[in-house]
Amino acid sequence: MRLTLVSNLVGNEILAKNIITEDGKLLLKHGERVNQEHISNLKKYKIFFVYIEDEDLEDIYEDTYLNSLKETALKSMPDIFNNLLTGNTEFINEALVSVYELIDYISGEDTINTNLYEVKNYDNYTYIHCLDTCIMSTFLGARLHYDKENLRNLALAALFHDIGKTKISSSIINKKGLLTKNEFDIIKLHPFYSKEIISKIPSIPACVIDGVAQHHEKFDGTGYPFRISGNEISEYARLISICDVFTAVSSNRNYRNRFDPYEAYELILSSSSTYFDPKLVELFKNTFSVYPLGSCLKLSNGIEGFVVKQNPGFPDRPVLRVIYDINKHKITPYEINLLKNTNITVISVL
């Protein structure tokens, strides 16, 4: 299968993967042939890429079980948040079962394809932002060899980090244009509100509460609300802050367009030692790849190729399979390893 931007669909392509809306509903099913109405619906739901079948890339396949776990977890998000906000402690753990299943699966799989496009499959800023932040944080925690209890606690902190924004007026949260100083001061209260909400749940441990309350602290001490620095900041919060910023800037907002995943990735790397813990930024770099398997890249030598393999530790230097020549004529496929061809750079994602 290969990844194709929705803007590049022409119709008649066969979907290689289910398309799920931001609230977890099935929009289009694996195996359906794309038509113009489908393309319009994809744009309507702000889904900016899909996977389609390609006989030259049959060795690239999806993790269907992981996808089903994500879909189920997304559907459970309204119940999770509603139970938290109403203080319904009886059903909190029941609502979290699907999230725990997702976390446990991630922790047990070393070969999951973690890429920054896949995390940001949807272009919205509701439940999916919290779930994306949770998934990314879980991957990082797994790479740190967290045990099951620690990994679940980290995931809970990431999942609940922004729930305090429900106490802030939507006119501020959804404002078009820059916030005033007073409005931003109100926004900066949301870590306190989040802490207040989850502290009412007796089963939530202190480490989760700290991770939530401190997720806007910066490594150099210039964050909020406590202006603490370095290792004074909870490790959960230091992990979550990286994932939170990545998922935030990768989403369209009322006041700006989303960053391309590569731009968001560069922002994380450039903020090492100032906003973020440099050791955890290095972990981020070694965990996530920029260009997903099956994506088509245009290179500086004019050649276009499809990503078929990642180079660990070098997230922006994958192995490509070239199927067409420069004039779009089909050729005998060959591969280019960008790690070994450092004079060639990626120009764009097609």
N, C-alpha and C positions, 0 to 999 in steps of 0.2 A: 504494500500500500504506500501511497505518498500523500504528503500534506499539501493542500492547495488553499490559497487564500480565497475567500468567498468572492472577492472582487474579480478573481480570475476564472470563475466558473462560467461555462458557456451553455451548459445543459447536456444531458445524455451521459454524464459521468455516473459511475456506480459507487454508492457510498460504502466505505469499508468499515464504518464505525457508526454506532448510534449517535444521534444528535439530541442532546438533552437541554431543555430550557433552564434558566437560572433558578427556577423553583422546583427542579427535579423531574419535570414532565417530559415524556418522550415526544420529540418533535418530528424526527425522521428516523427510520429504521435502517440498520445495516442491510445492504443489498438492494435498497431502493435506487431507481434510476432518477437522477436529478432533472427537474424541469424548471421552467421560468418561475412558476409559482413557488416552488421550493426555495429558489434563490431569493425571491422577494421576502419570504418568511424568515430566512436566515438573517437577512439584513435588518428586518423588523425586530428580531430578537437580539440584535447586536452580537451575533456570533461571527467572528471574523476569519475563522479557518475551519476546514473539514478534512477528513481523510477519505481518499477515493482509491479504488482498486487500480493496480497497475501491474501487468504481468512481468515487467522488468524489475519490479521491486517486491516480488512475492516473499522474499526472505525477511521482509520487515512486517511484523505483526503486532497486534495490540494485546495488552494484558486485559482480557475481558473481565476477569474476576475483580481486578482493581477498579475498573470502570464501574462495575455494578455496585461495589462498595461505596464509591464516591456518590453515585446517584442516590443510593439509599440514605446516606448520611445527609445529603443536601435536602432531601424530603423531610428529614427529621428536625431540621434547624428551627422552623417556627415553633414546634412543640418545646424544644429545648429552651429557647429564649422566653417563651410565654411562661413556662414553669418557673424559670428563674425570676422573672419580673413579678410574678404573683406570689413568689415564695412557696410554691407548691413542692415541698421537699419530697413528698411521697413518690412522685413520678419523675424526679430528676434523673435518677440512675436508669430507669426504664427507657427514657427518651435518649439517653446517651449510649445505649447498647450499640447502635449502628456506627457511631463515632469510634467507640472502643474496638469494634471489629476492624475498621479501617486502620487504626493505629497499630493494632497487633499484626496485621498483614504486612504493613510497611516495615515494621521492626524485624520481621522474619525473612524478608526478601532482599538479597544483596544485589540482584540484577535488574531491579526495576529501572526503567528508562526515565530518569528525572531530567526534564528539560523545562526551560522557563516559558516556552509557548504553551506547553501542556497545562501548566499550573494556571495560566491566564486564558483558558479557552473561552470564557465568557467576559463580556464587557459591561459590568454592572458594579454596583457598590452596596449591595445589601448583604444577605446571608453569605453569599459566595466569597466576599472579602474575608470574613472571619474563618470560613472553612479553608480557603486557600492558604491563609496565614497559618492555620493549624497544620495543614498537610506539609507545608514547607518546613515548619519548625520540627515536625515529627521526623522528617528525613534527616535533618541536622542532628537531632537528639539521638537518632539511631546510629549515625556515624560516630557519635561520641560514646557509643556503647552504653547508653542509659539502660538500666534494667526496666522491667515492665511497669513497675509502679512509677518510677521517675518519668518514663516516656508518656504515660497517661496523664500525669500531673502537668507536664510541659504542654501537652496537647490541650488540656482544659484551659490553662492560662491563655494560650494562643486563641482558643475558640471564644473565650469570654472577654478578650482584651478591650473591645470597643462597645460592650453592652451599655456602658454609661452614657453613650451618645443618645440613647433613647430618652434621656432626661433633659436633652437640650432641644430647643425649638428647631423645628424643621426649616424655618425661614433662615436660620443661621447655617445649619448643616448643608442645605441645598442652595445657598446663596450663589448667584452668578456674579463673578467678579471677586476682587480681593476683600478679605474681611477687615473691618476696622479693628483698632487696638482693643476696644472693649469687647467686640465679638470674639476675637481670638482669645482674650482672657477667659471668656465663657467656655470656649472650646477646650481650653487647657484644664478645665475642671473635670473632664470626662474620666480621667484615671481615678479620681476620687469617687465619682459616682459608680464606676465599675466595681471598685473595691467595696463600696457600701452595699451594692446589690448582692455580690457573691459572698460577702461576709455573713449574710443572714442564713446561709446554707451550712448547717453544722458539719456536713461531710467534706466540705472543701478545706484542704489543708492550708497552713500558713504560706507554704512555698508557692502555691498557686496564686494566692492573694497578692504576695509580693511581686510575682511576675506580671500580674495585671496592673498593679499600681505603678510599677516602675518602667513600663514599656516605652515611655517617651523620654527617659533619661538618656543622655549621651555620654559616650566614653570619656570625653574631655571635660565633663561637668557642666556643660551649657544647656542641658535639657531641662525638662520639667516633669513633675512638680517639685521635686526635692533638691534638684541641682547636685546630686551625688555623682561620683565619677568612678571609672575603673572597676575594680572588683568589689567596690561597695554596692554596685548594682547587681541584683540577682542574676545568676547565669541564665535562668529562664528568660528574664526581661531582655538580656543582651542578645539572646537568640531571636526572640520574638521581634525586637525592634528592627532587625535586618529584614526579616520576612514581611513585616508590616509595611515598611517603606517600599519594598519591592512591589508588593501587591497593590499598594496605594497609587504609586506613580504609573503603574501599568494599566490603570483603569481611567476611562474618560470621566471627567468631573465637569460640573457646571462652569467652572472657571478656567479649565484648560483641557487640552486633548491628552490622551494617554501617551506614555513613552513607548517606543519600540522596546521589546525585551532586551535587545543588545544595549540600548541607551540606559535602561533601568539597571542592567548588570554593571555597566561602567560607573553609574552613580554610586552603587554599593562599594565598588572597589576604590573609587576616588575618595570615599568618606571613611576609609580605614584609619583608625587611631584618633579620629576626631569624633565623628558620630558613633562609630562602631568599634567593637573589640577586634583588633587586627588578627588575632588567632581565629576568631570565629568568621571573619571575612575570608580568611584563607580556607577554612572549612567549607564555606558557601561556594567558593570558587572550585573546590575539588569535588563538590557534591552535585552541582547542577550544570547541565550543558546549555549553551545558548541556543543552538540550532537543533531542533528535534529530528529524530530519524524520519526519513521520508520527505523532508523539506528540500526545496530546490533553491540553490544558491547560485548567484552570478558572481564569477571571479574576475579579478583584475586583468587576467589574460584573455577575457572575452568568452571563456568557456562556462557552460552551465552544467551543474551536476547535482545529484541527490545524495543527501547524507545517509550513509549506511552503517557508520560506526563512529563511536566517540573515542577520543583520546583522553583518558583519565588525567586530571590536573591541568588540562588545556581545553577549557570549555568552548573556546572559539576557534579551535583548529581540528575539525572533524575529518573523517575520511569520506570522500565523495565518489559516487559512481557516475561516470559520464556515459550517457546513452545516445546523445545527439551531437553532431558536429556544430560548428559555429553558424552554419546555414540551416540548422534545424533538420538535417537529414539523419535518419537513424543509422547508427554505426555499431560495430562490435563493442560491447561495453568494456570499459577499463576503469580503474580506480586511481584517484589522486589523494595522497595523504598530505593534508596541509601542514602537519607537524614536520614533515620531512621536506616540504617545499615552502620554506619561509618567505620566499620572494613573491609568493602568490597570496593575495588578500581577498577577503569577501567584500564585494561591493554592495550587494543587496540580497534580500530574500524575495523570491519570485512567487 
